Amino acid sequence: MKEIGGIPVVVSKGTSYEIGLNHGKTSAEKVWRSYENNLKSCLKSGYVTKGEIYRIAANYIKPVEKYNPDYIEEVQGIADGAGMKLEDLMVLNSRTELQKLSCNSKDRNGKIISLHPQEEVEACTSIAVTGERTVDGATYVGQTWDNYGWCDDCLIFHVIEQKNGKPSIAYCGEAGIICRSGINSAGIGDGVNSLSTNAPVSFEGVPLQFLLRGVLDADNLGAAIDAVNGGKNAAVNNIMIAHKDNEAANVEMDSDCCGILYPTDFILTHANHYVSIGHPRYPYIDMGNGNSFVRHNRSDKLLRMIDRKISVEDIKAVFSDHGDKPQCICRHIDKRYPAEEQIKTVFSFVCNLTTLEMEFSPHNPCEGYMKIKPFDWLNEHK
């Protein structure tokens, strides 16, 4: 099997179920590992029992079917391929929401229980630069994906060719998850950032992983925004979206609504707190940390300090930045935290939405990137 820096490349083609079945069969061991690690994380962060987690995850099937029934077909295929149940895969694909369930819990005085204050949080940084500001006139989008160290053993790089007429998709993420951030063949790319408020998780909304798939199933920016804004989100999160036609937008998902940001002078950056005016909506408050404020503004500042057209090398340099360490853009293990709570940059990428090339780093960005053309791999698997 082809690999990128030790990450297996999985190429899936066909109907939704066939894509899922291949995903599950070729990555069964990693799907199980991803499920087990994420289940532990959900149990710890969500303040709920395993039975409650399964009940909530199963209840998300109907909202997802309403959003797009193909997605449940694909998840069922992953489950069958890996020798698991649909409910197991719904737990995995709802892991973002399940980890935030503490905001649905209250102590004996009626006060909302907060997330573990001693834990580090996901600390991704996203960047988009449209063609008016770049050396080659192409629009670029990318991110650092920061998470627990155990994610290294769960990753696949998945390239999908869909029989339903939707664009082909390439993304890196945990095995068993229907989508993460990446690029599609229509020139749409995205990045994702966790947000935190004290708003409760909606049990009638659509989990993040399915909204991300909706974005990469779109063939233009407006449709990609609608895939988020039109699909009621189950929990607060952020998705940055860019299109090859020199356009980009950032969608901050709030409780039952969204705030949308547009680039300023062709540059857009985001981290893990709200930037759009009026969000989060009252009575909820932003629970983002100070390091998010620094990463968001530092990435913006570093790009704007460039007094010429911006290149992909410039964006990679920003993602490799160690300013304000250890909570920097290029995040390394902070040994002051227990091993099971340590966060690092697991991988990073920058997409050229014109050429559909990707600069991909399967480790910390400061260790270097490799240039790949993921859709070329579809021709190798006819």
C-alpha positions in Angstrom: 0.0 0.0 0.0 1.2 3.5 -0.9 2.2 5.7 2.1 2.9 9.3 2.8 5.4 9.7 5.6 4.1 6.5 7.1 0.4 7.4 6.6 -1.4 4.7 4.4 -3.0 6.0 1.3 -6.5 4.6 0.7 -8.2 5.0 -2.7 -11.9 4.3 -2.8 -14.3 4.4 -5.8 -17.9 3.6 -6.5 -21.2 4.1 -4.7 -21.4 5.5 -1.2 -21.6 2.0 0.3 -18.7 0.7 -1.9 -16.5 3.6 -0.9 -17.2 2.9 2.8 -16.7 -0.8 2.4 -13.2 -0.3 0.8 -12.4 2.2 3.5 -13.3 -0.3 6.3 -11.7 -3.3 4.7 -8.3 -1.7 3.8 -8.0 0.1 7.2 -9.8 -2.2 9.6 -7.1 -2.2 12.3 -6.8 1.6 12.2 -10.6 2.0 12.3 -10.7 -0.1 15.4 -7.8 1.8 17.0 -9.4 5.1 16.1 -12.7 4.0 17.6 -11.2 2.8 20.8 -9.1 5.9 21.4 -11.9 8.3 20.6 -14.4 6.4 22.7 -12.0 6.8 25.7 -11.7 10.5 25.0 -15.5 10.8 24.8 -16.0 9.0 28.1 -13.5 11.2 29.8 -14.5 14.6 28.3 -18.2 14.1 28.0 -19.0 13.1 31.6 -21.4 10.4 30.3 -21.6 6.6 30.3 -20.9 4.3 27.3 -24.6 3.6 27.1 -25.4 7.3 26.9 -22.8 7.8 24.3 -24.2 5.0 22.1 -27.8 6.3 22.5 -26.8 9.8 21.5 -24.7 8.7 18.6 -27.5 6.4 17.3 -29.9 9.3 17.5 -27.7 11.3 15.1 -28.6 8.8 12.3 -31.9 10.4 11.5 -30.6 14.0 11.2 -27.7 12.8 9.0 -30.1 10.8 6.8 -32.2 14.0 6.4 -29.0 16.0 5.6 -27.7 13.4 3.1 -28.7 9.7 3.2 -25.6 8.7 1.2 -23.5 9.5 4.2 -25.2 6.8 6.4 -24.7 4.3 3.5 -21.0 5.1 3.5 -20.7 4.8 7.2 -22.5 1.5 7.1 -20.0 0.4 4.5 -17.1 1.3 6.7 -18.7 -0.6 9.6 -19.2 -3.7 7.4 -15.7 -3.6 6.0 -14.1 -3.3 9.4 -16.3 -5.9 11.1 -18.1 -3.4 13.3 -21.6 -2.1 13.9 -23.1 1.1 12.4 -23.5 2.4 16.0 -19.8 2.0 16.6 -19.0 4.1 13.6 -21.6 6.7 14.5 -19.8 7.1 17.9 -16.6 7.7 16.0 -18.1 10.1 13.5 -19.9 12.0 16.3 -16.8 12.1 18.5 -16.5 15.9 18.3 -20.0 16.4 19.7 -19.7 13.6 22.3 -16.5 15.2 23.6 -18.4 18.4 24.3 -21.3 16.8 26.2 -20.1 18.2 29.5 -21.9 21.4 28.5 -25.2 19.4 28.7 -24.4 18.4 32.3 -25.0 20.4 35.4 -23.8 20.0 39.0 -26.2 19.8 42.0 -26.4 23.6 42.0 -27.5 23.8 38.4 -24.1 25.1 37.2 -22.9 23.8 33.8 -19.9 21.4 34.3 -16.9 22.7 32.3 -14.4 20.7 30.4 -11.4 19.4 32.2 -9.5 22.6 33.0 -6.1 20.9 33.3 -6.2 19.4 29.8 -4.7 21.0 26.7 -7.2 21.6 23.9 -7.1 21.1 20.2 -5.2 24.0 18.8 -5.5 24.0 15.0 -4.6 27.1 12.9 -6.2 27.7 9.4 -5.1 30.0 6.6 -6.5 31.0 3.3 -4.9 33.5 0.8 -6.7 34.3 -2.4 -5.1 34.7 -5.8 -5.0 38.5 -5.8 -2.2 38.3 -3.1 -0.3 35.2 -4.2 2.8 34.9 -6.5 1.1 32.6 -9.0 -2.5 33.9 -8.8 -3.7 30.7 -7.2 -5.8 30.5 -4.1 -4.3 28.6 -1.2 -6.0 27.1 1.9 -4.5 24.9 4.6 -4.2 24.2 8.3 -2.2 22.6 11.1 -4.2 19.7 12.7 -3.3 19.6 16.4 -4.5 16.7 18.5 -3.4 13.9 20.9 -0.2 12.0 20.1 -2.2 8.7 19.8 -3.7 10.1 16.6 -0.5 9.2 14.7 -1.5 5.5 14.7 -5.0 6.2 13.5 -4.5 8.2 10.4 -5.1 7.4 6.7 -4.9 9.6 3.6 -8.2 8.9 1.8 -8.8 9.7 -1.9 -12.4 9.1 -3.1 -13.9 9.0 -6.6 -17.7 9.1 -6.2 -20.2 7.4 -8.6 -23.0 9.9 -7.7 -21.5 12.7 -9.7 -20.1 14.6 -6.7 -16.4 15.8 -6.9 -13.5 13.6 -6.0 -12.2 14.2 -2.5 -8.8 13.9 -0.8 -8.4 14.3 2.9 -6.3 13.1 5.9 -7.9 12.1 9.1 -8.6 9.3 11.5 -9.6 6.0 9.9 -13.3 5.4 10.1 -14.3 9.1 9.8 -16.3 10.0 6.7 -14.3 13.2 6.1 -11.9 15.7 7.5 -10.3 18.8 6.0 -8.7 18.6 2.6 -9.5 19.4 -1.1 -11.9 18.3 -3.9 -11.5 18.1 -7.6 -13.8 21.2 -8.1 -11.2 23.4 -6.5 -12.8 23.6 -3.0 -10.5 23.2 0.0 -11.2 23.6 3.7 -9.7 23.7 7.2 -11.4 23.1 10.5 -10.9 24.5 14.0 -12.5 23.5 17.2 -14.5 26.2 19.1 -15.7 26.1 22.7 -18.7 27.7 24.4 -20.9 26.7 27.3 -23.8 26.1 24.8 -25.3 22.6 25.0 -24.8 20.1 22.2 -27.9 19.7 20.0 -29.1 16.1 19.7 -31.1 17.1 16.6 -28.3 18.6 14.6 -25.7 17.2 12.2 -22.2 16.2 13.6 -19.1 18.0 12.3 -17.6 15.2 10.2 -20.8 15.0 8.1 -20.8 18.8 7.6 -17.2 18.6 6.5 -18.2 16.0 3.9 -21.0 18.3 2.7 -18.4 21.1 2.2 -16.1 18.9 0.1 -19.1 17.5 -1.9 -19.8 21.1 -3.1 -18.6 22.5 -6.4 -18.7 26.2 -5.5 -18.1 28.4 -2.5 -21.8 29.3 -2.0 -22.9 25.7 -2.0 -20.1 24.9 0.4 -21.2 27.6 2.8 -24.8 26.4 2.6 -23.6 22.9 3.4 -22.6 24.2 6.8 -25.1 27.1 7.3 -28.0 25.1 5.9 -27.3 21.9 7.9 -28.2 22.6 11.5 -24.9 21.9 13.4 -25.0 19.7 16.4 -22.2 21.6 18.2 -20.0 24.7 17.9 -17.1 24.5 15.5 -15.3 26.4 12.7 -14.8 25.6 9.0 -12.6 27.8 6.7 -13.5 27.3 3.0 -11.8 28.5 -0.1 -12.4 28.1 -3.9 -10.2 28.3 -6.9 -12.0 31.4 -8.2 -10.1 33.6 -5.7 -12.8 33.3 -3.0 -12.7 32.3 0.6 -15.0 32.4 3.7 -14.9 31.3 7.3 -18.0 29.8 8.9 -18.1 30.0 12.7 -20.8 27.6 13.9 -22.7 29.0 16.9 -25.6 27.5 18.7 -28.4 27.2 16.1 -26.7 29.8 13.7 -23.5 30.7 12.1 -21.2 33.8 11.7 -19.4 34.2 8.4 -16.1 36.1 7.9 -14.6 37.2 4.5 -10.9 37.8 3.8 -9.5 41.2 4.6 -7.1 42.3 1.8 -7.2 38.7 0.5 -6.0 37.1 3.7 -8.0 35.0 6.2 -6.8 33.3 9.3 -8.5 31.5 12.2 -7.7 29.6 15.3 -10.0 28.4 18.2 -12.1 31.4 19.2 -14.9 33.5 17.7 -14.0 36.5 15.6 -17.3 37.4 13.9 -19.3 40.1 15.6 -22.2 39.0 17.8 -20.9 35.5 18.3 -21.3 33.4 20.3 -24.9 34.6 20.8 -26.1 35.5 24.3 -26.4 33.9 26.8 -23.4 31.7 25.8 -19.8 32.8 26.1 -16.6 32.0 24.2 -14.4 29.6 26.2 -11.4 29.9 23.8 -7.9 30.1 25.4 -5.3 32.9 25.1 -3.1 30.8 22.8 -5.9 30.8 20.2 -5.9 34.6 20.2 -2.1 34.6 19.7 -2.0 32.0 17.0 -4.9 33.7 15.0 -3.3 37.1 15.1 0.3 36.0 14.8 -0.5 34.0 11.6 -2.3 37.1 10.2 0.5 39.4 11.2 3.3 37.2 9.7 1.5 37.0 6.4 0.7 40.8 6.3 4.4 41.6 7.1 5.3 40.1 3.7 5.8 43.1 1.4 5.5 41.2 -1.8 3.3 38.5 -3.3 2.8 35.6 -1.0 4.1 32.1 -2.0 3.2 28.7 -0.8 6.6 28.7 1.0 5.5 31.7 3.0 2.4 29.9 4.2 4.4 26.8 5.1 6.8 29.1 7.0 3.9 30.5 9.0 2.7 27.0 9.8 6.2 26.2 11.0 6.4 29.2 13.3 7.5 28.6 16.9 6.6 32.1 18.3 5.0 32.0 21.8 6.1 28.4 22.3 5.2 25.9 23.6 1.6 26.9 22.6 2.7 28.0 19.1 1.4 27.5 15.6 3.8 24.5 15.0 2.8 22.7 18.2 5.3 20.3 19.9 4.7 18.1 22.9 4.6 19.9 26.2 5.9 17.5 28.8 4.4 19.5 31.7 1.1 17.7 30.9 0.5 14.0 31.4 1.3 11.9 28.4 -2.3 11.1 27.6 -3.2 14.8 27.6 -0.3 16.1 25.4 -1.2 17.9 22.2 1.0 18.3 19.2 0.7 19.2 15.5 -0.1 15.8 14.0 -0.1 16.9 10.4 -0.4 20.0 8.2 -1.2 20.8 4.6 -1.5 23.7 2.1 -3.6 23.2 -1.0 -3.2 25.0 -4.3 -6.8 25.1 -5.5 -5.9 25.8 -9.1 -3.5 22.9 -9.7 -5.1 20.7 -7.1 -1.6 20.1 -5.6 -1.1 19.7 -1.9 2.0 20.4 0.2 1.6 17.8 3.0 3.5 17.5 6.3 2.8 14.1 8.1 4.4 15.5 11.2 5.4 18.9 12.6 5.5 21.5 9.8 9.0 22.6 10.8 10.2 19.1 9.8 9.3 19.8 6.2 6.6 19.2 3.6 6.2 17.0 0.5 4.4 17.9 -2.7 1.6 15.5 -3.8 -1.1 15.3 -6.4 -3.6 13.2 -4.7 -6.1 12.9 -7.6 -3.4 11.4 -9.8 -3.6 8.3 -7.5 -7.1 7.7 -8.8 -5.6 6.8 -12.2 -3.4 4.2 -10.5 -6.4 2.4 -9.2 -8.6 1.8 -12.3 
